[in-house]
């Protein structure tokens, strides 16, 4: 038989061809995007566990009758929330009581003022994920010392 006269195999009539995904599933091989999906699911599960811990710590803080017990519960609550935020890729913006130049694009002003302040004090830190700001830092005008 000459080289050009090779016969190709054809599926029997009525037999459907299996797709690549079906072949992998039959062999027990997962698709290439299954690993990132599994990692994302694990990250969500870890964040859920940290949030569950934070909710329990909140109940303890709310029910604490002594100042020391409330302070300890609030510390644990802060740790649990920070852990959940880290697991979801969140970062804090600014430091409490820092004095910074005010920018309406970067800050939420907590006080109503007649004139836009030049410098402000951070009262609550902001939250970001990568370059996206999810919550701007909340700020208040810096109180100037009165002249005599």
Residue pairs with C-beta under 8 A, 6 or more apart in sequence:
11 17
18 26
21 31
24 30
24 31
43 87
43 88
46 87
47 84
47 87
47 88
50 80
50 81
50 83
50 84
50 87
51 80
51 81
51 84
53 80
53 83
54 77
54 80
54 81
54 84
57 73
57 76
57 77
57 80
58 73
58 77
60 69
60 73
60 76
61 70
61 73
61 74
61 76
61 77
64 70
64 72
64 73
85 91
85 92
85 127
88 129
89 129
89 130
90 127
90 128
90 129
90 134
91 127
91 128
91 129
92 125
92 126
92 127
92 128
93 125
93 126
93 127
93 128
93 133
93 136
93 137
94 100
94 122
94 125
94 126
94 137
95 122
95 125
96 122
96 123
96 124
96 125
97 121
97 122
98 121
98 122
99 119
99 120
99 121
99 142
100 107
100 119
100 120
100 122
100 139
101 118
101 119
101 120
102 109
102 116
102 117
102 118
102 119
102 120
102 139
102 141
104 116
106 133
106 136
106 137
107 120
107 136
107 137
107 138
107 139
108 136
108 137
108 138
108 139
109 117
109 120
109 138
109 139
109 140
109 141
110 123
110 138
110 139
110 140
111 140
111 141
113 141
117 141
117 142
119 141
119 142
120 139
120 140
120 141
120 142
121 139
121 140
121 141
121 142
122 137
122 138
122 139
123 138
123 139
123 140
124 137
124 138
125 137
126 133
126 134
126 135
126 136
126 137
126 138
127 133
127 134
127 135
128 134
